[in-house]
């Protein structure tokens, strides 16, 4: 049994989507980051960085944090959504790293300065909004010639989808990015993705 420590954020939902796609049995332990529960000693003992998501896999036994590492682990555990070798594997890892190094941090900063900063910071809003738009452009150009980010549906799509799902937070209209819009509808129509996006229950 896998225990998933998570909250309703894009990073958390990457892992719940993967667990649903793989059909692995798991239990959910919500960690309410709005109340600072990620800093509770019990959770810090699982992830010293005090960030969700994290998993404990009793079968390992294994405790693991960092969403990208968890996705790779689950893919290798099940033999699904990540090729075992060759160009297809590295294509998926490339787009996974694109999400982890670009989309996640930049979209997250845009969320902060557009929605949560105590007062407007025009320079930061302009900087991160421009970079968000540039990254959508990269995705859109790539998806003009690819059904999914790495050709076949993979952990790269699962990692990216929850961040694009908050396009309104980024003040992005997907109509402007027709290829991203098509991809978003395809991925979002998967039943496992729909289930994963509802974890943890409100």
Secondary structure, DSSP 4 states (H G I P E B T S, - for coil): -EEEEE-SSHHHHHHHHHHHHHT--EEEEE--GGGTGGGSHHHHTT-TT--S-EEEETTTTEEEESHHHHHHHHHHHHT-SS-SSHHHHHHHHHHHHHIIIIIHHHHHHHHIIIII-SS--HHHHHHHHHHHHHHHHHHHHHHTS-SBTTBS--HHHHHHHHHHTTTTTTT--GGG-HHHHHHHHHHHTSHHHHHHTTPSP-
